[in-house]
Structures are given as structure tokens and as C-alpha cells.
Amino acid sequence: MIPPTVFVIGPGVSLTSPRPELAQLAASGEFDCVALSTPKVRLREGGTAFLLSPRDAHRVYQRVHQVDCCVLGLPGVVVALDPRHAAEPARRQTRAIAPFVRYKAYCAPALDGGWRPGFEAWRVAPDRLDDHRDPRCLPFQVFEADPEVPDLDSEEERAAFEEPYDSRSSRCDLGRRAWKLNPRDFHGFPPALRIAGVELPVGTHWDVEAEAKGVTTLVTSTEVWRIPRDDYLNVAANAHVRCAHAKSAAKRIFP
């Protein structure tokens, strides 16, 4: 069985700094501990931030859909939401690391010595996720919402989020893209994705297309796709994107 993963993320981090216990935990095999260093980048409007590279952001986002993960971040760490501008992103094109993995992992400041009991409490909490229809499954790095990552912790908040939609199987984001969830069309191979301890049905994905049969662009932390009129893409909870059928005209335009 794969052990839980602890990521420590920030400028100059290692498994001995700023959390020296991570090296011992990694050596014991109790946790898989990973240190990801973030270089300083200049923001387009001025100022700087510590950017988790698109490759490392993808690595973290994939892992949080495989095992329980704890993400420990230093102040100022961000992810570029559009990989085309990762070298010098606009502030609005970045997201702090905690909201980037919200609902998918436990997050705490890297300087917080109480991360371990917090992580263990999160792992046994009974209401982290309902099932594959729960809106907390959505990849909010791709699904455009207001706010960017809505509050969905309580049943009332989830009901308010779902109110504009006819059902949890059909939603439309602010980019005017329709997200359709149809379990009869799930296809894929094991292992199944896991979110907050809940295993999703194998092949869980949304069919994503432009509302009103227009043309739209879909952006993840590593890729940009163009979806033409009357076509769609499959998007999984871990933001993996693939063409829906062999004759699809949808195309990855970056990289």
C-alpha cells in the first residue's frame, strides 16, 4: 500500500528544513515525503512570488488524487493557472498553493509544528467527500467559478453552489463551458482516482464543451486545449484531459 504523502513546498526547502522531522518520517517509510523548491518569479504587474513549476504543480495535483496528502507551504508560494505565462504570470493568473489543492488534500503552513495531528484528524473526518457527484470533486484549476474556489464544506454551501443547475450531473462554469457527468459513459482502467479517502468509479470524468455549441479553450496548469464547435473533451477530477473519441477535432495547442 502506498503511504500518505507529505509535500513541503517553498524557496530552499528540503526534508530537513523547515520541518526536520520529515527526513526521519521518510526514512521510516511511514510517509512519502517530498520537498519541492520554488524559485522567485516576477509578476507582470510588479512584485514577486515563489512559483511552483507547472511540472511540480501537476505532480502534486496527480498525487492528491491517489493517496491522502498533506501540503506544507511557505508564505508566498503560488501556482500559475496558465502555463503559457508561467515565466512571468499576472497575479490574477496565479493561485496560492492551499486553494489550489483545496478539498483534495490537507494544507498547513510549513512553519506549523502541529501539522501532523491536523493531518491525522483530517484523514479520519467523516465528511471530506460524499461521492463522485460531490462538487468538491471538480478540478477548480479548470472549472471557472466565483469565487475561484467556492466554500463547499457544509451541506448548505454545497446546496447553494448547485442551486443554479438542474442536477449535479450538468453544470456550466463562468467560462460558459458545460460540464456533464454521465456514469454510463465512464471509461478507463484501474486504479481508480481517490479524493479525501473516497474511491471514485473507474473512469470518472466530465464531458466538457462550449455552452450553446460555441468554441472554447480549456486551460490546466500544464496544458491548453481548444474545443471546436459540436465537440467536447473528457476531463477527470485530477485535471487530466483527453479527447473524447477517435474522430475528435479537439486539439491540445500548448505545449
Order of alpha helices (4+ residues) and beta strands (2+ residues): beta-alpha-beta-beta-beta-alpha-beta-beta-beta-alpha-beta-alpha-alpha-beta-beta-beta-beta-beta-beta-beta-beta-beta-beta
